[in-house]
């Protein structure tokens, strides 16, 4: 992914996630999170994505780091 597309794509994920969980927020506590299959190979990209999503209150998990 080109560097200028990282923020718009991350924010698209944010909007999708909040739409999915909006109804659940009325029922109780919800912890929004995104699970990505693998850590980005581009240096600094992981931190960039995590910072964008954390600004929006969303936890990020990299599945390949969980193995």
PQR file of N, CA, C, O and H, with PARSE charges and radii, in Angstrom:
ATOM      1  N   UNK A   1       0.846  -1.163   0.000 -0.4000 1.5000
ATOM      2  CA  UNK A   1       0.000   0.000   0.000 -0.0000 2.0000
ATOM      3  C   UNK A   1       0.901   1.238   0.000  0.5500 1.7000
ATOM      4  O   UNK A   1       1.903   1.296   0.712 -0.5500 1.4000
ATOM      5  N   UNK A   2       0.530   2.200  -0.795 -0.4000 1.5000
ATOM      6  CA  UNK A   2       1.296   3.435  -0.842 -0.0000 2.0000
ATOM      7  C   UNK A   2       1.098   4.207   0.462  0.5500 1.7000
ATOM      8  O   UNK A   2       0.021   4.176   1.057 -0.5500 1.4000
ATOM      9  H   UNK A   2      -0.284   2.153  -1.373  0.4000 1.0000
ATOM     10  N   UNK A   3       2.139   4.889   0.889 -0.4000 1.5000
ATOM     11  CA  UNK A   3       2.111   5.542   2.198 -0.0000 2.0000
ATOM     12  C   UNK A   3       0.985   6.557   2.330  0.5500 1.7000
ATOM     13  O   UNK A   3       0.430   6.705   3.419 -0.5500 1.4000
ATOM     14  H   UNK A   3       3.014   4.914   0.405  0.4000 1.0000
ATOM     15  N   UNK A   4       0.632   7.256   1.269 -0.4000 1.5000
ATOM     16  CA  UNK A   4      -0.431   8.262   1.371 -0.0000 2.0000
ATOM     17  C   UNK A   4      -1.824   7.632   1.527  0.5500 1.7000
ATOM     18  O   UNK A   4      -2.791   8.343   1.800 -0.5500 1.4000
ATOM     19  H   UNK A   4       1.083   7.136   0.384  0.4000 1.0000
ATOM     20  N   UNK A   5      -1.934   6.327   1.359 -0.4000 1.5000
ATOM     21  CA  UNK A   5      -3.217   5.629   1.489 -0.0000 2.0000
ATOM     22  C   UNK A   5      -3.402   4.981   2.861  0.5500 1.7000
ATOM     23  O   UNK A   5      -4.494   4.501   3.166 -0.5500 1.4000
ATOM     24  H   UNK A   5      -1.149   5.749   1.136  0.4000 1.0000
ATOM     25  N   UNK A   6      -2.366   4.957   3.690 -0.4000 1.5000
ATOM     26  CA  UNK A   6      -2.465   4.272   4.981 -0.0000 2.0000
ATOM     27  C   UNK A   6      -3.552   4.898   5.855  0.5500 1.7000
ATOM     28  O   UNK A   6      -4.442   4.193   6.331 -0.5500 1.4000
ATOM     29  H   UNK A   6      -1.479   5.346   3.442  0.4000 1.0000
ATOM     30  N   UNK A   7      -3.488   6.198   6.069 -0.4000 1.5000
ATOM     31  CA  UNK A   7      -4.467   6.852   6.942 -0.0000 2.0000
ATOM     32  C   UNK A   7      -5.901   6.715   6.403  0.5500 1.7000
ATOM     33  O   UNK A   7      -6.787   6.330   7.167 -0.5500 1.4000
ATOM     34  H   UNK A   7      -2.765   6.770   5.682  0.4000 1.0000
ATOM     35  N   UNK A   8      -6.165   7.010   5.130 -0.4000 1.5000
ATOM     36  CA  UNK A   8      -7.545   6.838   4.642 -0.0000 2.0000
ATOM     37  C   UNK A   8      -8.054   5.405   4.785  0.5500 1.7000
ATOM     38  O   UNK A   8      -9.220   5.197   5.118 -0.5500 1.4000
ATOM     39  H   UNK A   8      -5.445   7.323   4.509  0.4000 1.0000
ATOM     40  N   UNK A   9      -7.205   4.429   4.543 -0.4000 1.5000
ATOM     41  CA  UNK A   9      -7.646   3.032   4.672 -0.0000 2.0000
ATOM     42  C   UNK A   9      -7.883   2.661   6.130  0.5500 1.7000
ATOM     43  O   UNK A   9      -8.847   1.962   6.445 -0.5500 1.4000
ATOM     44  H   UNK A   9      -6.257   4.598   4.273  0.4000 1.0000
ATOM     45  N   UNK A  10      -7.015   3.122   7.017 -0.4000 1.5000
ATOM     46  CA  UNK A  10      -7.207   2.840   8.442 -0.0000 2.0000
ATOM     47  C   UNK A  10      -8.498   3.488   8.935  0.5500 1.7000
ATOM     48  O   UNK A  10      -9.249   2.878   9.695 -0.5500 1.4000
ATOM     49  H   UNK A  10      -6.232   3.690   6.761  0.4000 1.0000
ATOM     50  N   UNK A  11      -8.754   4.713   8.506 -0.4000 1.5000
ATOM     51  CA  UNK A  11      -9.983   5.394   8.921 -0.0000 2.0000
ATOM     52  C   UNK A  11     -11.221   4.727   8.335  0.5500 1.7000
ATOM     53  O   UNK A  11     -12.288   4.766   8.948 -0.5500 1.4000
ATOM     54  H   UNK A  11      -8.144   5.208   7.888  0.4000 1.0000
ATOM     55  N   UNK A  12     -11.101   4.126   7.177 -0.4000 1.5000
ATOM     56  CA  UNK A  12     -12.215   3.356   6.613 -0.0000 2.0000
ATOM     57  C   UNK A  12     -12.520   2.162   7.506  0.5500 1.7000
ATOM     58  O   UNK A  12     -13.685   1.842   7.742 -0.5500 1.4000
ATOM     59  H   UNK A  12     -10.234   4.094   6.679  0.4000 1.0000
ATOM     60  N   UNK A  13     -11.470   1.498   8.004 -0.4000 1.5000
ATOM     61  CA  UNK A  13     -11.671   0.387   8.938 -0.0000 2.0000
ATOM     62  C   UNK A  13     -12.355   0.880  10.207  0.5500 1.7000
ATOM     63  O   UNK A  13     -13.231   0.204  10.746 -0.5500 1.4000
ATOM     64  H   UNK A  13     -10.524   1.758   7.812  0.4000 1.0000
ATOM     65  N   UNK A  14     -11.959   2.052  10.684 -0.4000 1.5000
ATOM     66  CA  UNK A  14     -12.567   2.632  11.878 -0.0000 2.0000
ATOM     67  C   UNK A  14     -14.066   2.834  11.664  0.5500 1.7000
ATOM     68  O   UNK A  14     -14.875   2.429  12.498 -0.5500 1.4000
ATOM     69  H   UNK A  14     -11.247   2.602  10.246  0.4000 1.0000
ATOM     70  N   UNK A  15     -14.431   3.453  10.557 -0.4000 1.5000
ATOM     71  CA  UNK A  15     -15.855   3.699  10.279 -0.0000 2.0000
ATOM     72  C   UNK A  15     -16.636   2.390  10.189  0.5500 1.7000
ATOM     73  O   UNK A  15     -17.738   2.288  10.726 -0.5500 1.4000
ATOM     74  H   UNK A  15     -13.774   3.782   9.879  0.4000 1.0000
ATOM     75  N   UNK A  16     -16.077   1.403   9.520 -0.4000 1.5000
ATOM     76  CA  UNK A  16     -16.754   0.105   9.406 -0.0000 2.0000
ATOM     77  C   UNK A  16     -16.961  -0.521  10.777  0.5500 1.7000
ATOM     78  O   UNK A  16     -18.046  -1.013  11.087 -0.5500 1.4000
ATOM     79  H   UNK A  16     -15.182   1.486   9.084  0.4000 1.0000
ATOM     80  N   UNK A  17     -15.929  -0.500  11.583 -0.4000 1.5000
ATOM     81  CA  UNK A  17     -16.011  -1.122  12.901 -0.0000 2.0000
ATOM     82  C   UNK A  17     -17.054  -0.436  13.772  0.5500 1.7000
ATOM     83  O   UNK A  17     -17.862  -1.108  14.412 -0.5500 1.4000
ATOM     84  H   UNK A  17     -15.048  -0.100  11.331  0.4000 1.0000
ATOM     85  N   UNK A  18     -17.048   0.884  13.803 -0.4000 1.5000
ATOM     86  CA  UNK A  18     -18.023   1.598  14.633 -0.0000 2.0000
ATOM     87  C   UNK A  18     -19.446   1.350  14.145  0.5500 1.7000
ATOM     88  O   UNK A  18     -20.366   1.282  14.960 -0.5500 1.4000
ATOM     89  H   UNK A  18     -16.391   1.430  13.283  0.4000 1.0000
ATOM     90  N   UNK A  19     -19.650   1.213  12.840 -0.4000 1.5000
ATOM     91  CA  UNK A  19     -20.993   0.890  12.335 -0.0000 2.0000
ATOM     92  C   UNK A  19     -21.432  -0.490  12.828  0.5500 1.7000
ATOM     93  O   UNK A  19     -22.590  -0.678  13.201 -0.5500 1.4000
ATOM     94  H   UNK A  19     -18.903   1.268  12.178  0.4000 1.0000
ATOM     95  N   UNK A  20     -20.512  -1.450  12.831 -0.4000 1.5000
ATOM     96  CA  UNK A  20     -20.848  -2.804  13.264 -0.0000 2.0000
ATOM     97  C   UNK A  20     -21.222  -2.859  14.743  0.5500 1.7000
ATOM     98  O   UNK A  20     -22.125  -3.603  15.127 -0.5500 1.4000
ATOM     99  H   UNK A  20     -19.571  -1.297  12.528  0.4000 1.0000
ATOM    100  N   UNK A  21     -20.540  -2.085  15.566 -0.4000 1.5000
ATOM    101  CA  UNK A  21     -20.741  -2.232  17.010 -0.0000 2.0000
ATOM    102  C   UNK A  21     -21.662  -1.179  17.616  0.5500 1.7000
ATOM    103  O   UNK A  21     -21.947  -1.228  18.812 -0.5500 1.4000
ATOM    104  H   UNK A  21     -19.807  -1.481  15.254  0.4000 1.0000
ATOM    105  N   UNK A  22     -22.123  -0.242  16.822 -0.4000 1.5000
ATOM    106  CA  UNK A  22     -22.956   0.845  17.359 -0.0000 2.0000
ATOM    107  C   UNK A  22     -24.143   0.328  18.173  0.5500 1.7000
ATOM    108  O   UNK A  22     -24.400   0.828  19.268 -0.5500 1.4000
ATOM    109  H   UNK A  22     -21.892  -0.202  15.850  0.4000 1.0000
ATOM    110  N   UNK A  23     -24.851  -0.641  17.666 -0.4000 1.5000
ATOM    111  CA  UNK A  23     -26.010  -1.185  18.388 -0.0000 2.0000
ATOM    112  C   UNK A  23     -25.589  -1.868  19.681  0.5500 1.7000
ATOM    113  O   UNK A  23     -26.310  -1.810  20.678 -0.5500 1.4000
ATOM    114  H   UNK A  23     -24.641  -1.046  16.777  0.4000 1.0000
ATOM    115  N   UNK A  24     -24.445  -2.503  19.673 -0.4000 1.5000
ATOM    116  CA  UNK A  24     -23.967  -3.213  20.863 -0.0000 2.0000
ATOM    117  C   UNK A  24     -23.598  -2.261  21.991  0.5500 1.7000
ATOM    118  O   UNK A  24     -23.656  -2.642  23.160 -0.5500 1.4000
ATOM    119  H   UNK A  24     -23.860  -2.549  18.863  0.4000 1.0000
ATOM    120  N   UNK A  25     -23.224  -1.039  21.665 -0.4000 1.5000
ATOM    121  CA  UNK A  25     -22.842  -0.072  22.686 -0.0000 2.0000
ATOM    122  C   UNK A  25     -24.007   0.233  23.622  0.5500 1.7000
ATOM    123  O   UNK A  25     -23.794   0.555  24.791 -0.5500 1.4000
ATOM    124  H   UNK A  25     -23.177  -0.729  20.716  0.4000 1.0000
ATOM    125  N   UNK A  26     -25.218   0.135  23.125 -0.4000 1.5000
ATOM    126  CA  UNK A  26     -26.403   0.396  23.950 -0.0000 2.0000
ATOM    127  C   UNK A  26     -26.619  -0.711  24.970  0.5500 1.7000
ATOM    128  O   UNK A  26     -27.233  -0.485  26.013 -0.5500 1.4000
ATOM    129  H   UNK A  26     -25.391  -0.127  22.175  0.4000 1.0000
ATOM    130  N   UNK A  27     -26.124  -1.891  24.678 -0.4000 1.5000
ATOM    131  CA  UNK A  27     -26.333  -3.056  25.540 -0.0000 2.0000
ATOM    132  C   UNK A  27     -25.301  -3.162  26.667  0.5500 1.7000
ATOM    133  O   UNK A  27     -25.572  -3.792  27.689 -0.5500 1.4000
ATOM    134  H   UNK A  27     -25.625  -2.074  23.831  0.4000 1.0000
ATOM    135  N   UNK A  28     -24.152  -2.570  26.500 -0.4000 1.5000
ATOM    136  CA  UNK A  28     -23.123  -2.691  27.536 -0.0000 2.0000
ATOM    137  C   UNK A  28     -21.758  -2.307  27.008  0.5500 1.7000
ATOM    138  O   UNK A  28     -21.628  -1.638  25.983 -0.5500 1.4000
ATOM    139  H   UNK A  28     -23.931  -2.058  25.670  0.4000 1.0000
ATOM    140  N   UNK A  29     -20.746  -2.748  27.733 -0.4000 1.5000
ATOM    141  CA  UNK A  29     -19.379  -2.412  27.376 -0.0000 2.0000
ATOM    142  C   UNK A  29     -18.929  -3.175  26.138  0.5500 1.7000
ATOM    143  O   UNK A  29     -19.170  -4.375  26.003 -0.5500 1.4000
ATOM    144  H   UNK A  29     -20.852  -3.291  28.566  0.4000 1.0000
ATOM    145  N   UNK A  30     -18.279  -2.463  25.253 -0.4000 1.5000
ATOM    146  CA  UNK A  30     -17.753  -3.052  24.031 -0.0000 2.0000
ATOM    147  C   UNK A  30     -16.327  -2.559  23.862  0.5500 1.7000
ATOM    148  O   UNK A  30     -16.049  -1.375  24.049 -0.5500 1.4000
ATOM    149  H   UNK A  30     -18.082  -1.489  25.363  0.4000 1.0000
ATOM    150  N   UNK A  31     -15.436  -3.451  23.513 -0.4000 1.5000
ATOM    151  CA  UNK A  31     -14.051  -3.074  23.230 -0.0000 2.0000
ATOM    152  C   UNK A  31     -13.810  -3.273  21.740  0.5500 1.7000
ATOM    153  O   UNK A  31     -13.662  -4.408  21.287 -0.5500 1.4000
ATOM    154  H   UNK A  31     -15.662  -4.413  23.361  0.4000 1.0000
ATOM    155  N   UNK A  32     -13.768  -2.185  20.972 -0.4000 1.5000
ATOM    156  CA  UNK A  32     -13.532  -2.327  19.544 -0.0000 2.0000
ATOM    157  C   UNK A  32     -12.078  -2.693  19.265  0.5500 1.7000
ATOM    158  O   UNK A  32     -11.155  -2.157  19.879 -0.5500 1.4000
ATOM    159  H   UNK A  32     -13.888  -1.263  21.340  0.4000 1.0000
ATOM    160  N   UNK A  33     -11.896  -3.610  18.336 -0.4000 1.5000
ATOM    161  CA  UNK A  33     -10.549  -4.051  17.971 -0.0000 2.0000
ATOM    162  C   UNK A  33     -10.542  -4.512  16.518  0.5500 1.7000
ATOM    163  O   UNK A  33     -11.556  -4.950  15.975 -0.5500 1.4000
ATOM    164  H   UNK A  33     -12.645  -4.046  17.837  0.4000 1.0000
ATOM    165  N   UNK A  34      -9.381  -4.402  15.916 -0.4000 1.5000
ATOM    166  CA  UNK A  34      -9.164  -4.901  14.566 -0.0000 2.0000
ATOM    167  C   UNK A  34      -8.051  -5.929  14.651  0.5500 1.7000
ATOM    168  O   UNK A  34      -7.013  -5.682  15.265 -0.5500 1.4000
ATOM    169  H   UNK A  34      -8.557  -4.047  16.357  0.4000 1.0000
ATOM    170  N   UNK A  35      -8.268  -7.081  14.035 -0.4000 1.5000
ATOM    171  CA  UNK A  35      -7.239  -8.114  13.975 -0.0000 2.0000
ATOM    172  C   UNK A  35      -6.757  -8.191  12.539  0.5500 1.7000
ATOM    173  O   UNK A  35      -7.499  -8.577  11.635 -0.5500 1.4000
ATOM    174  H   UNK A  35      -9.111  -7.281  13.536  0.4000 1.0000
ATOM    175  N   UNK A  36      -5.512  -7.820  12.348 -0.4000 1.5000
ATOM    176  CA  UNK A  36      -4.898  -7.910  11.024 -0.0000 2.0000
ATOM    177  C   UNK A  36      -4.124  -9.227  10.943  0.5500 1.7000
ATOM    178  O   UNK A  36      -3.541  -9.656  11.939 -0.5500 1.4000
ATOM    179  H   UNK A  36      -4.909  -7.506  13.082  0.4000 1.0000
ATOM    180  N   UNK A  37      -4.109  -9.871   9.784 -0.4000 1.5000
ATOM    181  CA  UNK A  37      -3.463 -11.184   9.676 -0.0000 2.0000
ATOM    182  C   UNK A  37      -1.946 -11.151   9.862  0.5500 1.7000
ATOM    183  O   UNK A  37      -1.367 -12.096  10.399 -0.5500 1.4000
ATOM    184  H   UNK A  37      -4.583  -9.523   8.975  0.4000 1.0000
ATOM    185  N   UNK A  38      -1.307 -10.076   9.425 -0.4000 1.5000
ATOM    186  CA  UNK A  38       0.151 -10.038   9.572 -0.0000 2.0000
ATOM    187  C   UNK A  38       0.652  -8.601   9.730  0.5500 1.7000
ATOM    188  O   UNK A  38       0.017  -7.641   9.295 -0.5500 1.4000
ATOM    189  H   UNK A  38      -1.777  -9.309   8.989  0.4000 1.0000
ATOM    190  N   UNK A  39       1.792  -8.501  10.357 -0.4000 1.5000
ATOM    191  CA  UNK A  39       2.442  -7.212  10.584 -0.0000 2.0000
ATOM    192  C   UNK A  39       2.951  -6.664   9.254  0.5500 1.7000
ATOM    193  O   UNK A  39       3.494  -7.415   8.443 -0.5500 1.4000
ATOM    194  H   UNK A  39       2.307  -9.281  10.710  0.4000 1.0000
ATOM    195  N   UNK A  40       2.781  -5.361   9.023 -0.4000 1.5000
ATOM    196  CA  UNK A  40       3.286  -4.778   7.772 -0.0000 2.0000
ATOM    197  C   UNK A  40       4.802  -4.912   7.661  0.5500 1.7000
ATOM    198  O   UNK A  40       5.516  -4.853   8.661 -0.5500 1.4000
ATOM    199  H   UNK A  40       2.340  -4.751   9.681  0.4000 1.0000
ATOM    200  N   UNK A  41       5.273  -5.090   6.454 -0.4000 1.5000
ATOM    201  CA  UNK A  41       6.717  -5.229   6.220 -0.0000 2.0000
ATOM    202  C   UNK A  41       7.410  -3.875   6.081  0.5500 1.7000
ATOM    203  O   UNK A  41       8.614  -3.767   6.315 -0.5500 1.4000
ATOM    204  H   UNK A  41       4.693  -5.138   5.641  0.4000 1.0000
ATOM    205  N   UNK A  42       6.663  -2.854   5.705 -0.4000 1.5000
ATOM    206  CA  UNK A  42       7.241  -1.528   5.531 -0.0000 2.0000
ATOM    207  C   UNK A  42       7.641  -0.959   6.892  0.5500 1.7000
ATOM    208  O   UNK A  42       6.811  -0.904   7.800 -0.5500 1.4000
ATOM    209  H   UNK A  42       5.685  -2.941   5.515  0.4000 1.0000
ATOM    210  N   UNK A  43       8.885  -0.540   7.046 -0.4000 1.5000
ATOM    211  CA  UNK A  43       9.329   0.021   8.334 -0.0000 2.0000
ATOM    212  C   UNK A  43       8.457   1.205   8.766  0.5500 1.7000
ATOM    213  O   UNK A  43       8.174   2.102   7.972 -0.5500 1.4000
ATOM    214  H   UNK A  43       9.558  -0.585   6.309  0.4000 1.0000
ATOM    215  N   UNK A  44       8.045   1.194  10.012 -0.4000 1.5000
ATOM    216  CA  UNK A  44       7.244   2.270  10.573 -0.0000 2.0000
ATOM    217  C   UNK A  44       5.754   2.172  10.314  0.5500 1.7000
ATOM    218  O   UNK A  44       4.977   2.891  10.942 -0.5500 1.4000
ATOM    219  H   UNK A  44       8.275   0.465  10.658  0.4000 1.0000
ATOM    220  N   UNK A  45       5.335   1.305   9.410 -0.4000 1.5000
ATOM    221  CA  UNK A  45       3.917   1.203   9.040 -0.0000 2.0000
ATOM    222  C   UNK A  45       3.074   0.669  10.196  0.5500 1.7000
ATOM    223  O   UNK A  45       1.966   1.153  10.429 -0.5500 1.4000
ATOM    224  H   UNK A  45       5.967   0.721   8.900  0.4000 1.0000
ATOM    225  N   UNK A  46       3.590  -0.325  10.920 -0.4000 1.5000
ATOM    226  CA  UNK A  46       2.856  -0.900  12.048 -0.0000 2.0000
ATOM    227  C   UNK A  46       2.533   0.189  13.068  0.5500 1.7000
ATOM    228  O   UNK A  46       1.390   0.313  13.507 -0.5500 1.4000
ATOM    229  H   UNK A  46       4.489  -0.718  10.731  0.4000 1.0000
ATOM    230  N   UNK A  47       3.528   0.965  13.439 -0.4000 1.5000
ATOM    231  CA  UNK A  47       3.342   2.030  14.418 -0.0000 2.0000
ATOM    232  C   UNK A  47       2.347   3.065  13.897  0.5500 1.7000
ATOM    233  O   UNK A  47       1.500   3.543  14.651 -0.5500 1.4000
ATOM    234  H   UNK A  47       4.457   0.864  13.083  0.4000 1.0000
ATOM    235  N   UNK A  48       2.443   3.411  12.630 -0.4000 1.5000
ATOM    236  CA  UNK A  48       1.549   4.387  12.019 -0.0000 2.0000
ATOM    237  C   UNK A  48       0.093   3.928  12.122  0.5500 1.7000
ATOM    238  O   UNK A  48      -0.781   4.693  12.530 -0.5500 1.4000
ATOM    239  H   UNK A  48       3.131   3.023  12.017  0.4000 1.0000
ATOM    240  N   UNK A  49      -0.153   2.689  11.752 -0.4000 1.5000
ATOM    241  CA  UNK A  49      -1.517   2.142  11.800 -0.0000 2.0000
ATOM    242  C   UNK A  49      -2.025   2.089  13.238  0.5500 1.7000
ATOM    243  O   UNK A  49      -3.163   2.470  13.513 -0.5500 1.4000
ATOM    244  H   UNK A  49       0.557   2.068  11.421  0.4000 1.0000
ATOM    245  N   UNK A  50      -1.187   1.621  14.146 -0.4000 1.5000
ATOM    246  CA  UNK A  50      -1.593   1.538  15.547 -0.0000 2.0000
ATOM    247  C   UNK A  50      -1.933   2.913  16.106  0.5500 1.7000
ATOM    248  O   UNK A  50      -2.917   3.052  16.833 -0.5500 1.4000
ATOM    249  H   UNK A  50      -0.263   1.312  13.922  0.4000 1.0000
ATOM    250  N   UNK A  51      -1.154   3.914  15.788 -0.4000 1.5000
ATOM    251  CA  UNK A  51      -1.427   5.261  16.285 -0.0000 2.0000
ATOM    252  C   UNK A  51      -2.753   5.805  15.744  0.5500 1.7000
ATOM    253  O   UNK A  51      -3.527   6.411  16.484 -0.5500 1.4000
ATOM    254  H   UNK A  51      -0.355   3.801  15.197  0.4000 1.0000
ATOM    255  N   UNK A  52      -3.006   5.588  14.467 -0.4000 1.5000
ATOM    256  CA  UNK A  52      -4.261   6.061  13.869 -0.0000 2.0000
ATOM    257  C   UNK A  52      -5.455   5.408  14.549  0.5500 1.7000
ATOM    258  O   UNK A  52      -6.410   6.090  14.922 -0.5500 1.4000
ATOM    259  H   UNK A  52      -2.377   5.096  13.866  0.4000 1.0000
ATOM    260  N   UNK A  53      -5.404   4.094  14.712 -0.4000 1.5000
ATOM    261  CA  UNK A  53      -6.545   3.388  15.305 -0.0000 2.0000
ATOM    262  C   UNK A  53      -6.677   3.684  16.793  0.5500 1.7000
ATOM    263  O   UNK A  53      -7.792   3.796  17.302 -0.5500 1.4000
ATOM    264  H   UNK A  53      -4.628   3.540  14.409  0.4000 1.0000
ATOM    265  N   UNK A  54      -5.561   3.812  17.493 -0.4000 1.5000
ATOM    266  CA  UNK A  54      -5.637   4.116  18.922 -0.0000 2.0000
ATOM    267  C   UNK A  54      -6.235   5.501  19.161  0.5500 1.7000
ATOM    268  O   UNK A  54      -6.932   5.712  20.154 -0.5500 1.4000
ATOM    269  H   UNK A  54      -4.655   3.720  17.080  0.4000 1.0000
ATOM    270  N   UNK A  55      -5.964   6.450  18.254 -0.4000 1.5000
ATOM    271  CA  UNK A  55      -6.587   7.786  18.351 -0.0000 2.0000
ATOM    272  C   UNK A  55      -8.107   7.677  18.352  0.5500 1.7000
ATOM    273  O   UNK A  55      -8.798   8.507  18.942 -0.5500 1.4000
ATOM    274  H   UNK A  55      -5.398   6.278  17.448  0.4000 1.0000
ATOM    275  N   UNK A  56      -8.611   6.664  17.697 -0.4000 1.5000
ATOM    276  CA  UNK A  56     -10.052   6.467  17.560 -0.0000 2.0000
ATOM    277  C   UNK A  56     -10.602   5.473  18.587  0.5500 1.7000
ATOM    278  O   UNK A  56     -11.772   5.094  18.518 -0.5500 1.4000
ATOM    279  H   UNK A  56      -8.049   5.990  17.217  0.4000 1.0000
ATOM    280  N   UNK A  57      -9.769   5.051  19.533 -0.4000 1.5000
ATOM    281  CA  UNK A  57     -10.219   4.153  20.589 -0.0000 2.0000
ATOM    282  C   UNK A  57     -10.337   2.706  20.170  0.5500 1.7000
ATOM    283  O   UNK A  57     -11.139   1.956  20.727 -0.5500 1.4000
ATOM    284  H   UNK A  57      -8.819   5.359  19.589  0.4000 1.0000
ATOM    285  N   UNK A  58      -9.537   2.306  19.184 -0.4000 1.5000
ATOM    286  CA  UNK A  58      -9.615   0.943  18.678 -0.0000 2.0000
ATOM    287  C   UNK A  58      -8.293   0.217  18.917  0.5500 1.7000
ATOM    288  O   UNK A  58      -7.220   0.716  18.581 -0.5500 1.4000
ATOM    289  H   UNK A  58      -8.885   2.916  18.731  0.4000 1.0000
ATOM    290  N   UNK A  59      -8.400  -0.959  19.500 -0.4000 1.5000
ATOM    291  CA  UNK A  59      -7.235  -1.799  19.759 -0.0000 2.0000
ATOM    292  C   UNK A  59      -6.839  -2.518  18.474  0.5500 1.7000
ATOM    293  O   UNK A  59      -7.691  -2.870  17.657 -0.5500 1.4000
ATOM    294  H   UNK A  59      -9.272  -1.365  19.773  0.4000 1.0000
ATOM    295  N   UNK A  60      -5.540  -2.729  18.307 -0.4000 1.5000
ATOM    296  CA  UNK A  60      -5.036  -3.427  17.119 -0.0000 2.0000
ATOM    297  C   UNK A  60      -4.296  -4.685  17.557  0.5500 1.7000
ATOM    298  O   UNK A  60      -3.501  -4.661  18.496 -0.5500 1.4000
ATOM    299  H   UNK A  60      -4.848  -2.444  18.971  0.4000 1.0000
ATOM    300  N   UNK A  61      -4.572  -5.782  16.859 -0.4000 1.5000
ATOM    301  CA  UNK A  61      -3.886  -7.050  17.103 -0.0000 2.0000
ATOM    302  C   UNK A  61      -3.322  -7.531  15.776  0.5500 1.7000
ATOM    303  O   UNK A  61      -4.000  -7.491  14.749 -0.5500 1.4000
ATOM    304  H   UNK A  61      -5.217  -5.801  16.096  0.4000 1.0000
ATOM    305  N   UNK A  62      -2.086  -7.982  15.805 -0.4000 1.5000
ATOM    306  CA  UNK A  62      -1.436  -8.560  14.618 -0.0000 2.0000
ATOM    307  C   UNK A  62      -1.370 -10.062  14.850  0.5500 1.7000
ATOM    308  O   UNK A  62      -0.630 -10.525  15.718 -0.5500 1.4000
ATOM    309  H   UNK A  62      -1.535  -8.014  16.639  0.4000 1.0000
ATOM    310  N   UNK A  63      -2.135 -10.821  14.082 -0.4000 1.5000
ATOM    311  CA  UNK A  63      -2.259 -12.261  14.312 -0.0000 2.0000
ATOM    312  C   UNK A  63      -0.906 -12.967  14.256  0.5500 1.7000
ATOM    313  O   UNK A  63      -0.660 -13.872  15.053 -0.5500 1.4000
ATOM    314  H   UNK A  63      -2.736 -10.445  13.378  0.4000 1.0000
ATOM    315  N   UNK A  64      -0.030 -12.579  13.343 -0.4000 1.5000
ATOM    316  CA  UNK A  64       1.252 -13.276  13.247 -0.0000 2.0000
ATOM    317  C   UNK A  64       2.143 -13.042  14.474  0.5500 1.7000
ATOM    318  O   UNK A  64       3.114 -13.773  14.673 -0.5500 1.4000
ATOM    319  H   UNK A  64      -0.229 -11.843  12.696  0.4000 1.0000
ATOM    320  N   UNK A  65       1.833 -12.052  15.282 -0.4000 1.5000
ATOM    321  CA  UNK A  65       2.592 -11.844  16.526 -0.0000 2.0000
ATOM    322  C   UNK A  65       2.035 -12.694  17.663  0.5500 1.7000
ATOM    323  O   UNK A  65       2.676 -12.821  18.707 -0.5500 1.4000
ATOM    324  H   UNK A  65       1.045 -11.459  15.120  0.4000 1.0000
ATOM    325  N   UNK A  66       0.868 -13.272  17.479 -0.4000 1.5000
ATOM    326  CA  UNK A  66       0.225 -14.055  18.515 -0.0000 2.0000
ATOM    327  C   UNK A  66       0.642 -15.524  18.476  0.5500 1.7000
ATOM    328  O   UNK A  66       0.395 -16.260  19.432 -0.5500 1.4000
ATOM    329  H   UNK A  66       0.348 -13.170  16.631  0.4000 1.0000
ATOM    330  N   UNK A  67       1.264 -15.952  17.396 -0.4000 1.5000
ATOM    331  CA  UNK A  67       1.633 -17.374  17.260 -0.0000 2.0000
ATOM    332  C   UNK A  67       2.824 -17.730  18.107  0.5500 1.7000
ATOM    333  O   UNK A  67       3.260 -18.881  18.107 -0.5500 1.4000
ATOM    334  H   UNK A  67       1.464 -15.354  16.620  0.4000 1.0000
TER
END
